[in-house]
Amino acid sequence: MGRAPTVGLYVLALIVVVVGVDILFFRNHFWERLMVNIGIVLIFAAFYFRFLKS
C-alpha cells in the first residue's frame, strides 16, 4: 500500500475515533470533550511519528 492511502486511512480512523467518543461519552460536556479530543489527536500523532513516518 502506498503512502497516500495509508495516511488517508489513518486520518479517517482518527476522525471516526474522535466522533465516536464525542457521541458516546461527551455529548453535552464542551470542555471535557475538547480536552479528550486534543488528547486523542496527540496520541494519534505520537503513534504516527513513532511507527508510520519513514
Secondary structure as GFF3:
##gff-version 3
##sequence-region A 1 54
A	DSSP	alpha_helix	3	25	.	.	.	ID=ss1
A	DSSP	alpha_helix	30	47	.	.	.	ID=ss2
A	DSSP	pi_helix	48	52	.	.	.	ID=ss3
###
